Amino acid sequence: MNEQSPYTLADEAATRLAELTGVERHDVALVLGSGWLPAVDALGEATAEIATTDLPGFSAAAVAGHSGKIRSVRAGDRNLLVFLSRTHYYEGRGVPAVVHGVRTAAAAGCRAIVLTNGCGGLKETWSPGTPVLISDHINLTGRSPIEGANFVDLTDLYSSRLRAMCREVESSLDEGVYVQFPGPHYETPAEIGMVRAIGGHLVGMSTTLEAIAAREAGMEVLGISLVTNLAAGLSGQPLNHEEVLEAGRAAATRMGDLLGRIVPRI
């Protein structure tokens, strides 16, 4: 089989994206995680919407609550590239597939990316539906999207400039360290105890590999977690995916308003 470079594949996807959307260059990308989908309508006028499978290198969405579409949105003088789904590491398609959207966004001209997710929270004061800025991450997948001796600095990976800008828009925003587990099973209470011991505040199954790929591509990164549930063992209740989606739906208006005020300023 002819192995194609993931960067070449991203360039091809960006070229096809421009043809299908009629937008030569996009400015800011957004990846919408579990529960964030209804927030997209607050971002601006959709000028085009395509299936991810219309572009080289993308597979169909495999998770309930995720839509396998990409939307081009006009917000003021900015062209936003909004991914209404993501490929997760646990789908078994490999790390290049997980970060293909990020690399396509970079190839399409995006200089900044907003990565959102639904996650478990370790602070009891974070009720379901609370947005939290990601200040840093711990990647427990044991994998990297970067191949070869390309030593990428991850200091200030989650832009302190963009986080400060978010707090100007909404001063009550808290922040924390996001920890990615491989999934798809939820974490055990003992693993949540480990997360607390190593300095984590948010747990999920996405985002860190995408953030690393975005930094490699030279993009500024803003990460926002939507706390959809207390992490395992903290509430005394079992975890399930439908509750994650329901918490997201309940917070959709607030998340849309938050993104609608933040993104035009990036």
PyMOL commands that set and color helices and strands:
alter all, ss='L'
color gray80, all
select helices_A, chain A and resi 6-21+37-42+52-54+89-91+95-98+100-107+160-169+189-197+208-216+241-250+252-265
alter helices_A, ss='H'
color red, helices_A
select strands_A, chain A and resi 28-31+45-51+69-75+78-83+112-121+130-139+174-180+202-204+220-230
alter strands_A, ss='S'
color yellow, strands_A
deselect
rebuild
show_as cartoon
